[in-house]
Amino acid sequence: MKNQFFILLSALLLIVAVTTDAYSQTRQRDYYQLKTYTLKNEKQDSVMDAYLKDAYLPALKRAGIENVGVFKYRPSNFLAAYKIFVLIPFVSLEQFETLDDMLAQDKSYISQGMPYIKAKYDAPPYERINSVLMRAFTGMPHMKPSEVEGSRKERVYELRSYESPTEATYKNKVDMFNAGGEIELFEALGANAVFYAEVLSGNRMPNLMYMTTYPNMDKRDAVWEAFFASEKWGELSTDPKYLNNMNKADVMLLYPTAYSDY
């Protein structure tokens, strides 16, 4: 009877250990929110800069959230609408879910952000906000703030969004990065990736997003030239296992604002 008890106890402990380990591994992967503010003029751009610099980013730091990136289109990549991209890392979904409540109790945030928070209906600080929620790839479970140096206006922070025809082909493209070695190839070529992530919720799905960084356009172009010329990419791009797993790519060439954390 005693032996049966210990066998049952051992089995239960094993189940708990396996479940805990799986849960731990899931939590060890960062979550990211990419907030994109669409603006209609330079006045809104100025209001948003002041809000993000003086109120929002300092409040995020008080909430324990570091390494927040704020980006704008490079001048040579100008589009009709102004946009500001804010990339926020979270250690858990709970941290993401409770952020707004924390901000609502932050007196300094409310004081510094008043022109944004109490903006009039006929003078809003932005046109619209788009929000994408992501989870880091297993092949790069944590954000790595870029270490590239030089003038911020010269830097190239390349944000890419890859859409796939179906959920199955999307998973195949994610596998191409993780198990296939695409992440390792970027790393070997010095692409200085900030993150690779699965999009959990957004207006374009199924898709993945990632960001690589360079000190200037010459370096960016050289890395991509080496990427496409590499033997590894030649193998991956012709491997029947990975064919036709992407049908749309959006490429955004950005630079970090003066108050961005990297």
C-alpha positions in Angstrom: 0.0 0.0 0.0 2.8 2.3 0.9 4.6 1.6 -2.3 1.5 2.4 -4.3 1.2 5.7 -2.4 4.8 6.7 -3.3 4.3 5.7 -6.9 1.2 7.9 -7.2 2.9 10.8 -5.4 5.9 10.5 -7.8 3.6 10.5 -10.8 1.8 13.6 -9.5 5.0 15.4 -8.9 6.3 14.6 -12.4 3.1 16.0 -13.9 3.4 19.2 -11.8 7.0 19.6 -12.8 6.3 19.1 -16.5 3.4 21.5 -16.4 5.4 24.1 -14.5 8.3 23.8 -16.8 6.1 24.3 -19.9 4.4 27.3 -18.3 7.7 28.7 -17.3 9.0 28.4 -20.9 5.9 30.1 -22.2 6.4 33.0 -19.8 10.0 33.3 -20.6 9.1 34.6 -24.1 8.6 38.3 -24.2 5.4 39.9 -25.4 5.5 43.1 -27.5 2.9 45.7 -28.3 3.5 47.9 -31.4 1.4 51.0 -31.2 1.3 53.0 -34.5 0.0 56.6 -34.2 -1.2 58.0 -37.5 -1.0 61.8 -37.6 -2.3 64.4 -40.0 0.1 67.3 -39.5 3.2 68.6 -37.7 1.2 70.0 -34.8 0.0 66.5 -33.9 3.6 65.3 -34.4 4.8 67.9 -31.9 2.1 67.0 -29.3 2.8 63.3 -29.6 6.6 63.9 -29.2 6.0 65.9 -26.0 3.6 63.3 -24.6 5.8 60.3 -25.3 9.0 62.0 -24.1 7.7 63.7 -21.0 4.8 61.5 -19.9 4.4 58.1 -21.4 8.0 56.7 -21.5 8.8 58.0 -18.0 5.6 56.4 -16.7 6.5 53.1 -18.4 9.8 53.1 -16.6 8.1 53.7 -13.3 5.9 50.7 -14.1 9.1 48.6 -14.6 9.0 48.6 -18.4 12.4 49.4 -20.0 13.7 49.5 -23.5 10.8 51.2 -25.2 11.5 52.1 -28.8 10.0 55.1 -30.5 10.5 55.4 -34.3 9.6 57.5 -37.3 9.9 57.0 -41.0 13.3 57.9 -42.5 13.1 61.0 -44.7 13.9 59.0 -47.8 11.0 56.6 -46.9 8.4 59.4 -46.5 4.8 58.5 -46.9 1.7 60.8 -47.2 0.8 60.3 -43.5 2.9 61.0 -40.5 3.4 58.0 -38.3 5.0 57.3 -34.9 5.8 53.7 -34.0 6.1 52.8 -30.3 7.5 49.3 -29.5 6.8 48.2 -25.9 8.2 44.9 -24.4 6.3 43.0 -21.7 7.5 40.1 -19.5 3.9 38.7 -19.3 0.4 39.2 -20.6 -0.6 40.3 -17.1 1.9 43.2 -17.3 0.3 44.2 -20.6 -3.3 43.9 -19.3 -2.7 46.0 -16.1 -0.6 48.8 -17.7 -3.6 51.2 -18.3 -4.8 50.8 -14.7 -1.3 51.6 -13.5 -1.1 54.7 -15.7 -4.5 55.9 -14.4 -3.0 55.9 -10.9 0.3 57.6 -11.8 -0.1 61.3 -10.8 3.1 62.4 -12.5 1.9 60.8 -15.8 -1.5 62.5 -15.6 0.2 65.8 -14.8 2.8 65.7 -17.6 0.4 64.1 -20.1 -2.5 66.5 -19.6 -2.4 68.1 -23.0 -2.7 64.6 -24.6 -5.1 63.1 -22.0 -7.5 66.0 -21.9 -7.2 66.9 -25.6 -10.5 68.4 -27.1 -12.6 66.3 -29.4 -12.0 68.8 -32.2 -8.2 68.9 -31.7 -7.2 65.3 -31.1 -3.4 64.5 -30.8 -3.6 61.8 -33.5 -5.9 60.5 -36.2 -6.0 56.8 -35.1 -4.0 54.3 -33.1 -3.2 50.8 -34.5 -2.1 48.2 -32.0 -0.4 44.9 -32.7 0.2 42.3 -29.9 3.1 39.9 -30.5 4.9 37.0 -28.7 8.7 36.5 -29.2 10.0 33.6 -31.3 11.5 30.7 -29.4 14.6 31.4 -31.4 14.9 34.8 -29.8 12.8 34.9 -26.7 13.8 38.3 -25.4 14.2 41.7 -26.9 17.7 42.9 -27.6 17.9 46.7 -27.7 20.0 47.8 -30.7 23.6 48.6 -30.0 24.3 50.4 -33.3 25.9 53.8 -32.9 26.2 57.0 -34.9 23.7 59.7 -35.7 20.1 58.6 -35.0 18.8 60.2 -38.2 21.3 58.1 -40.2 20.4 54.8 -38.5 18.1 52.3 -40.2 15.7 50.4 -38.1 14.0 48.0 -40.5 10.6 46.8 -39.4 9.2 44.0 -41.5 5.8 42.3 -41.5 5.4 39.0 -43.4 1.9 37.8 -44.1 1.2 34.2 -45.1 -1.6 32.6 -47.2 -2.9 30.4 -44.3 -2.3 29.7 -40.7 -0.5 26.5 -41.6 1.9 28.3 -44.0 2.4 31.0 -41.4 3.5 28.4 -38.9 5.9 27.1 -41.5 7.4 30.5 -42.0 7.9 30.9 -38.3 9.6 27.5 -38.3 11.8 28.7 -41.1 13.2 31.4 -38.8 13.5 29.2 -35.7 14.4 25.7 -36.7 15.4 26.5 -40.3 18.1 28.9 -39.2 17.0 32.2 -40.7 17.6 33.9 -37.3 21.1 32.5 -37.1 21.8 33.7 -40.6 20.8 37.3 -39.7 22.9 37.1 -36.6 25.9 35.8 -38.5 25.7 38.7 -40.9 25.4 41.4 -38.2 21.8 42.4 -38.7 21.5 43.5 -35.0 17.9 42.2 -34.6 15.8 43.8 -31.9 13.1 41.1 -32.0 11.4 38.4 -34.0 7.7 37.8 -33.0 4.5 36.0 -33.8 1.5 38.3 -34.2 -1.2 37.3 -31.8 -3.6 40.0 -32.6 -3.6 42.7 -35.3 -5.4 43.9 -38.4 -3.3 41.7 -40.8 -3.1 38.0 -40.0 -1.6 35.5 -40.1 1.7 37.3 -40.0 5.0 37.7 -38.1 7.1 40.8 -37.5 10.7 41.5 -36.8 13.2 44.4 -36.6 16.8 44.6 -37.7 19.1 47.6 -37.2 22.0 49.2 -39.0 24.2 52.4 -38.5 23.3 53.6 -42.0 21.8 52.6 -45.3 25.1 51.4 -46.8 25.5 48.9 -44.1 21.8 47.8 -44.4 22.1 47.3 -48.1 25.4 45.3 -47.7 23.9 43.0 -45.1 20.9 42.3 -47.4 23.1 41.7 -50.4 25.1 39.2 -48.3 21.9 37.6 -47.0 20.6 36.8 -50.5 24.0 35.7 -51.8 24.6 33.3 -48.9 24.7 29.6 -49.3 22.3 29.2 -46.3 19.6 31.4 -47.9 20.0 29.5 -51.1 19.3 26.3 -49.3 16.3 27.7 -47.3 14.7 29.4 -50.3 14.7 26.3 -52.4 13.9 23.8 -49.7 10.5 22.2 -50.7 9.6 22.3 -47.0 9.5 26.1 -47.0 8.1 27.0 -50.4 5.1 29.4 -50.7 4.9 30.2 -47.0 4.6 34.0 -47.5 2.6 36.1 -49.9 3.1 39.7 -48.7 5.9 41.6 -47.1 5.8 45.2 -45.8 9.1 46.9 -45.2 9.3 50.1 -43.1 12.6 51.9 -42.9 12.7 53.9 -39.6 15.0 55.9 -37.4 14.8 56.2 -33.6 13.7 59.5 -32.1 16.0 61.4 -29.7 14.1 60.1 -26.7 13.8 56.5 -27.8 15.6 54.1 -25.5 17.7 52.7 -28.3 
